[in-house]
């Protein structure tokens, strides 16, 4: 049975993240200087960037409703799944943080770097709902590992190796997101070109220096390289151990596209469409890596215990 509610919620969270990237790209975060109203109205005149910001807020409200609805549904109908309950509790905490930080940024016009919290937390919420979706729908796990010697120990070892590689891949993706968010939201990305539109919209008037901006760019590139290495490593392990090689190839392709759009963004002085695509790819990479971690964990759980195979547990040597 497919549970559509967590799938829908995951999709809406992804759309909301892309809309957030569009708002940042258009420097539209403060076209509504108040929150949750806009210029004191629930529905002000829908002109220019105000309409875009209201679409962003409407999608945020939809995500809030769906996250809460999913949490209630899980709590009422999935009492036997403790992992699912823990996941929705964590998702509610992430949602609360998102609402509070987002509101404070608008109300107090906080520095742009604070938006990094929003960015990383949105990725955390996406990861939680990807995990919840896999867990509840019992998604198709990666093909069973190929035991080198046909034994249970070999199967468990192969599954554990794939899972560890997936976990390292997800960790590398998060490092790249954090470095990229800091580079963008401190204003360092614009400072490289002598601009400061983004931080100026936050009421800041002193951009990062050239050395600081170059160092943040170097950190972003380094974490991107780490992500590329982790994706290549995961593909190697998946092929060797009979893991999800096709999904691993998708990750490698997405990471390559991410690197390409990053270079294009710099070459085009942060062109809006290119920068937005760069951000959307980051969300897609985190979502796919999150799925891989959850799916490989399910693969581990599906390896039967010796007792389930009718085998005796090894006893102490007499």
C-alpha positions as CSV (number, residue, x, y, z in Angstrom):
1,X,0.0,0.0,0.0
2,X,1.3,3.4,-1.0
3,X,0.8,6.2,1.6
4,X,0.4,9.3,-0.6
5,X,0.3,11.9,2.2
6,X,4.1,11.8,3.0
7,X,4.9,11.6,-0.7
8,X,2.9,14.8,-1.3
9,X,4.4,16.5,1.7
10,X,7.9,15.7,0.6
11,X,7.1,17.1,-2.9
12,X,5.7,20.3,-1.5
13,X,8.7,20.8,0.8
14,X,10.9,20.5,-2.3
15,X,8.9,23.0,-4.3
16,X,8.9,25.4,-1.3
17,X,12.7,25.2,-1.2
18,X,13.0,26.1,-4.9
19,X,10.6,29.1,-4.4
20,X,12.8,30.2,-1.5
21,X,15.8,30.2,-3.9
22,X,13.8,32.3,-6.4
23,X,13.0,34.8,-3.6
24,X,16.7,35.1,-2.7
25,X,17.7,35.4,-6.4
26,X,15.3,38.2,-6.9
27,X,16.2,39.9,-3.5
28,X,12.4,39.8,-2.8
29,X,12.6,38.7,0.9
30,X,11.6,42.1,2.2
31,X,9.0,43.3,-0.4
32,X,6.6,42.5,2.4
33,X,8.1,44.3,5.4
34,X,5.9,42.6,8.0
35,X,4.9,39.0,8.8
36,X,2.7,37.0,8.6
37,X,0.7,39.9,6.9
38,X,2.0,41.9,4.0
39,X,1.9,45.6,4.2
40,X,-0.7,45.1,7.0
41,X,-3.1,43.1,4.7
42,X,-3.8,39.4,4.3
43,X,-4.0,39.9,0.5
44,X,-2.3,43.2,-0.7
45,X,-2.3,44.2,-4.3
46,X,-0.6,41.4,-6.3
47,X,2.0,43.5,-8.2
48,X,5.5,42.6,-9.1
49,X,7.6,40.9,-6.5
50,X,4.8,41.1,-3.9
51,X,3.0,38.5,-5.9
52,X,6.1,36.3,-5.9
53,X,6.6,36.7,-2.2
54,X,2.9,35.8,-1.5
55,X,3.2,32.7,-3.6
56,X,6.3,31.8,-1.5
57,X,4.3,32.4,1.7
58,X,1.3,30.4,0.4
59,X,3.5,27.4,-0.4
60,X,5.1,27.7,3.1
61,X,1.6,27.6,4.6
62,X,0.7,24.6,2.5
63,X,3.9,22.8,3.7
64,X,3.1,23.7,7.3
65,X,-0.4,22.2,7.0
66,X,0.8,19.1,5.3
67,X,3.6,18.5,7.8
68,X,1.2,18.8,10.7
69,X,-1.4,16.7,9.0
70,X,1.2,14.0,8.3
71,X,2.3,14.1,11.9
72,X,-1.2,13.7,13.2
73,X,-1.9,10.9,10.8
74,X,1.3,9.0,11.7
75,X,0.6,9.4,15.4
76,X,-2.9,8.1,15.1
77,X,-2.4,5.3,12.6
78,X,1.2,4.2,12.8
79,X,1.5,3.5,16.5
80,X,3.5,0.3,15.8
81,X,6.2,2.2,13.9
82,X,8.3,3.9,16.5
83,X,10.8,5.1,13.9
84,X,8.0,6.9,12.0
85,X,6.8,8.6,15.2
86,X,10.3,9.8,16.1
87,X,10.7,11.1,12.5
88,X,7.6,13.2,12.6
89,X,8.5,14.6,16.0
90,X,11.8,15.7,14.6
91,X,10.0,17.1,11.5
92,X,7.7,19.2,13.8
93,X,10.7,20.5,15.6
94,X,12.3,21.4,12.3
95,X,9.1,23.1,11.1
96,X,8.9,25.2,14.3
97,X,12.5,26.3,13.8
98,X,11.8,27.2,10.2
99,X,8.7,29.3,11.1
100,X,10.5,31.1,14.0
101,X,13.7,31.9,12.0
102,X,11.8,32.9,8.9
103,X,9.5,35.3,10.9
104,X,12.4,36.8,12.8
105,X,14.4,37.4,9.7
106,X,11.5,39.5,8.2
107,X,10.4,41.2,11.4
108,X,13.9,42.3,12.5
109,X,15.6,42.4,9.1
110,X,18.3,40.1,10.4
111,X,21.7,39.8,8.5
112,X,21.7,37.7,5.4
113,X,23.9,35.0,7.0
114,X,21.1,34.1,9.3
115,X,19.2,32.7,6.3
116,X,21.8,29.9,6.3
117,X,19.9,28.5,9.2
118,X,16.8,28.5,7.1
119,X,18.6,26.9,4.2
120,X,20.2,24.0,6.1
121,X,17.0,23.4,8.2
122,X,14.9,23.1,5.0
123,X,17.3,20.4,3.9
124,X,16.9,18.6,7.2
125,X,13.2,18.7,6.9
126,X,13.5,17.3,3.3
127,X,15.7,14.5,4.6
128,X,13.3,13.6,7.4
129,X,10.3,13.4,5.0
130,X,12.2,11.4,2.5
131,X,13.1,8.9,5.3
132,X,9.5,8.9,6.5
133,X,8.2,8.2,2.9
134,X,10.6,5.3,2.4
135,X,9.8,3.9,5.9
136,X,6.0,4.1,5.6
137,X,5.8,3.0,2.0
138,X,8.4,0.2,2.4
139,X,9.9,1.5,-0.8
140,X,11.7,-0.9,-3.0
141,X,15.0,-1.5,-1.3
142,X,18.3,-1.8,-3.3
143,X,18.8,-5.2,-4.8
144,X,20.1,-7.7,-2.2
145,X,23.9,-7.7,-1.7
146,X,25.9,-10.5,-3.3
147,X,27.5,-12.5,-0.6
148,X,31.1,-13.3,-1.6
149,X,30.9,-16.7,-0.1
150,X,27.1,-17.1,0.0
151,X,27.0,-16.7,3.7
152,X,24.9,-14.5,5.9
153,X,27.9,-12.7,7.3
154,X,29.0,-11.7,3.8
155,X,25.5,-10.4,3.0
156,X,25.5,-8.3,6.2
157,X,29.0,-7.0,5.5
158,X,28.1,-6.0,1.9
159,X,24.9,-4.3,3.0
160,X,26.7,-2.4,5.8
161,X,29.4,-1.3,3.4
162,X,26.8,0.2,1.0
163,X,25.0,1.9,3.9
164,X,28.2,3.5,5.2
165,X,29.0,4.8,1.8
166,X,25.5,6.3,1.5
167,X,25.8,7.9,4.9
168,X,29.2,9.5,4.0
169,X,27.7,10.7,0.7
170,X,24.8,12.4,2.5
171,X,27.2,14.0,5.0
172,X,29.3,15.3,2.1
173,X,26.1,16.8,0.5
174,X,25.3,18.6,3.7
175,X,28.8,20.0,4.0
176,X,28.5,21.4,0.4
177,X,25.1,22.9,1.2
178,X,26.4,24.6,4.3
179,X,29.5,26.0,2.5
180,X,27.4,27.2,-0.4
181,X,24.8,28.8,1.9
182,X,27.4,30.7,3.8
183,X,29.1,31.8,0.6
184,X,25.7,33.1,-0.8
185,X,24.1,34.5,2.2
186,X,27.0,36.4,3.7
187,X,27.1,38.3,0.4
188,X,30.5,36.9,-0.5
189,X,29.3,35.6,-3.9
190,X,28.2,39.1,-5.0
191,X,31.2,40.7,-3.3
192,X,33.4,38.9,-5.8
193,X,31.9,41.1,-8.5
194,X,31.8,44.3,-6.5
195,X,28.0,44.0,-5.8
196,X,26.0,43.8,-2.6
197,X,22.3,43.7,-3.6
198,X,21.5,40.8,-1.4
199,X,23.0,42.0,1.9
200,X,21.7,45.5,1.1
201,X,18.2,44.1,1.1
202,X,18.9,43.0,4.7
203,X,20.0,46.4,5.7
204,X,23.7,45.7,5.6
205,X,26.1,48.1,3.9
206,X,29.6,46.4,4.3
207,X,30.2,43.5,2.1
208,X,32.8,40.8,2.9
209,X,36.3,41.7,1.9
210,X,37.9,40.1,-1.2
211,X,40.1,37.7,0.9
212,X,37.2,36.5,3.0
213,X,35.0,36.1,-0.2
214,X,37.8,34.1,-1.9
215,X,38.2,31.9,1.1
216,X,34.5,31.1,1.3
217,X,34.5,30.3,-2.4
218,X,37.5,28.0,-1.9
219,X,35.6,26.3,0.9
220,X,32.6,25.8,-1.3
221,X,34.7,24.4,-4.1
222,X,36.5,22.1,-1.7
223,X,33.2,20.7,-0.3
224,X,32.0,20.3,-3.8
225,X,35.1,18.2,-4.6
226,X,34.5,16.2,-1.4
227,X,30.9,15.5,-2.6
228,X,32.2,14.5,-6.0
229,X,34.6,12.0,-4.4
230,X,31.9,10.6,-2.1
231,X,29.6,10.1,-5.1
232,X,32.3,8.3,-7.0
233,X,33.1,6.2,-4.0
234,X,29.4,5.3,-3.5
235,X,29.2,4.2,-7.1
236,X,32.2,2.0,-6.7
237,X,30.9,0.4,-3.5
238,X,27.4,-0.1,-5.0
239,X,28.8,-1.9,-8.1
240,X,31.1,-4.0,-6.0
241,X,28.6,-5.0,-3.4
242,X,25.5,-5.3,-5.6
243,X,23.9,-2.0,-4.3
244,X,21.8,0.6,-6.1
245,X,24.3,1.2,-8.9
246,X,21.7,3.0,-11.1
247,X,20.8,5.5,-8.4
248,X,24.5,5.9,-7.7
249,X,25.0,6.9,-11.4
250,X,22.2,9.5,-11.0
251,X,24.0,11.0,-8.1
252,X,27.2,11.2,-10.0
253,X,25.4,12.9,-12.9
254,X,23.6,15.4,-10.6
255,X,26.8,16.3,-8.8
256,X,28.5,16.9,-12.2
257,X,25.6,19.1,-13.3
258,X,25.8,20.9,-9.9
259,X,29.5,21.6,-10.5
260,X,28.7,22.8,-14.0
261,X,26.0,25.2,-12.9
262,X,28.2,26.5,-10.1
263,X,30.9,27.4,-12.7
264,X,28.3,28.9,-15.0
265,X,26.9,31.0,-12.1
266,X,30.3,32.5,-11.5
267,X,30.9,33.0,-15.2
268,X,27.6,34.8,-15.6
269,X,27.9,36.9,-12.4
270,X,25.2,34.9,-10.6
271,X,22.7,34.9,-13.4
272,X,19.3,34.3,-11.8
273,X,18.2,31.2,-13.8
274,X,21.6,29.5,-13.4
275,X,21.9,30.3,-9.7
276,X,18.3,29.0,-9.1
277,X,19.1,25.8,-11.0
278,X,22.3,25.4,-8.9
279,X,20.2,25.6,-5.8
280,X,17.5,23.3,-7.1
281,X,20.1,20.7,-7.9
282,X,21.5,20.9,-4.4
283,X,18.0,20.0,-3.1
284,X,17.7,17.2,-5.5
285,X,21.1,15.8,-4.5
286,X,20.2,15.9,-0.8
287,X,16.8,14.3,-1.5
288,X,18.4,11.4,-3.5
289,X,21.2,10.9,-1.0
290,X,18.6,10.8,1.8
291,X,16.7,8.2,-0.1
292,X,19.8,6.1,-0.5
293,X,20.6,6.2,3.2
294,X,17.0,5.2,4.1
295,X,16.8,2.5,1.3
296,X,20.1,1.0,2.2
297,X,19.1,0.9,5.9
298,X,16.0,-1.0,4.9
299,X,18.2,-3.4,2.9
300,X,20.1,-4.1,6.1
301,X,16.9,-4.7,8.0
302,X,15.6,-7.1,5.4
303,X,18.6,-9.5,5.8
304,X,17.1,-12.3,7.8
305,X,18.6,-13.2,11.2
306,X,20.0,-16.7,11.5
307,X,17.0,-17.8,13.5
308,X,14.6,-16.7,10.7
309,X,16.5,-19.0,8.3
310,X,16.1,-22.0,10.7
311,X,19.7,-21.8,11.7
312,X,20.9,-22.1,15.2
313,X,22.6,-19.1,16.8
314,X,26.2,-19.9,17.5
315,X,26.7,-20.9,21.1
316,X,29.7,-20.7,23.4
317,X,32.6,-23.0,22.7
318,X,32.7,-25.8,25.3
